[in-house]
Amino acid sequence: MPQSRKRRSSPSRTEPLLKDKAYTRIKERILSNRFAPGDFLSERQVASWLGMSKTPIKAAFEKLELEGYIKVSPQQGVVVRDMNAREISEHFQFRTALETYIVKSLSGKLAPHQIDELEANLDAQEKCVSTQNIKDSVKLDREYHLLY
């Protein structure tokens, strides 16, 4: 009689992957200035801090580099980037154009309860800005963009 093998349960689709968890935690530290511009980041140290292997850290670093938060150099290692005024301005111009387009495309298509959810999120973001709560502000901003 064949032995039955135990099936490893796969993580649920709602549970973030390790690389996504690493990305989020590292980005939060960059945005809150706990990893300041010019700081060097070691894969080994970040992996130890997060209790992960270096593989998800490498994936998180790749995404953060693509987004311009860090610079990965074979000679220098991983360095937190400091955005200059031009980059910040371009970023906000891009977001303004994109978000204006999205608002126009959703106009008249949302149910009242959906509008209420969006407004509640924006109110919560406003409170975070007034109290300089960057961590919750980033979380709420991501939730806002994933709502509809």
C-alpha positions, -999 to 999 in steps of 0.1 A, spaced: 0 0 0 15 33 -10 23 58 17 5 91 15 27 121 14 19 151 35 11 180 14 27 213 24 1 239 26 8 268 3 4 303 17 -29 319 11 -31 344 -17 -38 372 8 -6 365 27 22 386 13 53 369 0 86 373 20 100 395 -8 70 418 -5 72 419 33 109 428 30 102 455 4 75 470 26 96 471 58 127 484 41 107 511 22 90 522 54 125 527 70 137 547 40 105 569 40 107 574 78 144 583 75 156 554 97 176 544 66 188 579 57 202 590 23 238 579 21 233 550 45 249 517 33 226 486 35 240 451 39 219 422 26 232 401 55 223 427 81 189 435 67 182 397 64 191 393 100 170 422 111 140 409 93 146 372 102 148 362 65 172 347 41 191 370 17 169 358 -13 138 380 -5 161 408 5 178 408 -29 144 408 -46 133 437 -24 165 456 -32 159 451 -69 124 466 -67 136 495 -45 164 502 -70 139 502 -99 118 527 -79 148 549 -72 150 545 -35 184 528 -34 215 524 -57 231 490 -60 267 491 -71 291 462 -73 319 484 -59 300 503 -32 272 480 -23 237 492 -15 232 529 -7 200 547 1 195 574 -25 188 611 -19 163 623 -44 171 657 -59 146 685 -64 141 677 -101 133 640 -94 108 650 -66 91 674 -90 89 649 -118 75 623 -94 47 646 -83 40 657 -119 37 621 -129 14 612 -100 -7 643 -106 -13 633 -142 -19 597 -134 -42 603 -105 -62 630 -124 -68 605 -152 -79 578 -127 -103 601 -109 -118 612 -143 -122 576 -154 -140 566 -121 -162 597 -120 -198 586 -118 -190 549 -116 -186 545 -78 -214 536 -55 -220 558 -25 -205 533 0 -173 532 -22 -171 570 -21 -175 569 17 -146 544 20 -123 566 -2 -132 597 18 -126 580 51 -92 568 40 -83 604 28 -95 618 62 -72 592 80 -43 602 57 -48 638 65 -46 630 103 -14 611 97 1 641 78 -8 665 106 8 642 132 37 633 109 29 596 112 47 585 80 44 548 86 5 548 88 4 575 60 22 552 36 0 522 46 -32 542 41 -19 556 8 -13 521 -5 -47 509 7 -63 539 -10 -48 530 -43 -59 494 -40 -95 502 -30 -111 505 -65 
